[in-house]
């Protein structure tokens, strides 16, 4: 699973239901939900 920073929990957590998406500028990102509180999370990946 992917991990990212949850703004609500203010800590690094694993993403639930994470999937890879492509942003408007062409870069890849992971989009999912926080495993603890359910807040939407977003992590920009490398090229």
C-alpha positions as a Markdown table, in Angstrom:
| # | Residue | x | y | z |
|---|---|---|---|---|
| 1 | Unk | 0.0 | 0.0 | 0.0 |
| 2 | Unk | 1.0 | 3.6 | -0.5 |
| 3 | Unk | 1.7 | 6.0 | 2.3 |
| 4 | Unk | 1.2 | 9.7 | 2.6 |
| 5 | Unk | 0.8 | 12.6 | 5.0 |
| 6 | Unk | -2.7 | 13.0 | 6.5 |
| 7 | Unk | -3.4 | 16.7 | 7.2 |
| 8 | Unk | -6.2 | 15.9 | 9.7 |
| 9 | Unk | -4.1 | 13.4 | 11.7 |
| 10 | Unk | -0.9 | 15.4 | 11.2 |
| 11 | Unk | 1.1 | 12.2 | 10.7 |
| 12 | Unk | 2.2 | 9.8 | 8.0 |
| 13 | Unk | -0.3 | 7.0 | 7.4 |
| 14 | Unk | -1.1 | 4.3 | 4.8 |
| 15 | Unk | -3.6 | 5.1 | 2.1 |
| 16 | Unk | -6.7 | 3.0 | 1.8 |
| 17 | Unk | -8.2 | 2.5 | -1.7 |
| 18 | Unk | -5.1 | 4.1 | -3.3 |
| 19 | Unk | -5.0 | 4.4 | -7.0 |
| 20 | Unk | -2.6 | 6.1 | -9.4 |
| 21 | Unk | -3.9 | 9.2 | -11.3 |
| 22 | Unk | -2.4 | 11.6 | -13.8 |
| 23 | Unk | -2.5 | 15.3 | -13.0 |
| 24 | Unk | -3.1 | 18.0 | -15.6 |
| 25 | Unk | 0.6 | 18.8 | -16.0 |
| 26 | Unk | 1.3 | 15.1 | -16.8 |
| 27 | Unk | 2.9 | 14.0 | -13.5 |
| 28 | Unk | 1.7 | 10.9 | -11.7 |
| 29 | Unk | 0.1 | 11.0 | -8.2 |
| 30 | Unk | -1.5 | 8.5 | -5.7 |
| 31 | Unk | -5.0 | 9.3 | -4.5 |
| 32 | Unk | -6.6 | 7.6 | -1.6 |
| 33 | Unk | -8.1 | 7.9 | 1.9 |
| 34 | Unk | -6.5 | 7.9 | 5.3 |
| 35 | Unk | -6.7 | 4.4 | 6.9 |
| 36 | Unk | -7.6 | 5.9 | 10.3 |
| 37 | Unk | -9.9 | 9.0 | 9.8 |
| 38 | Unk | -11.0 | 8.6 | 6.2 |
| 39 | Unk | -9.8 | 12.0 | 5.0 |
| 40 | Unk | -8.8 | 12.3 | 1.3 |
| 41 | Unk | -5.0 | 12.0 | 0.8 |
| 42 | Unk | -2.9 | 12.9 | -2.2 |
| 43 | Unk | 0.8 | 12.1 | -2.9 |
| 44 | Unk | 2.7 | 13.4 | -5.9 |
| 45 | Unk | 5.1 | 10.7 | -7.3 |
| 46 | Unk | 8.4 | 11.1 | -9.1 |
| 47 | Unk | 8.7 | 11.2 | -12.9 |
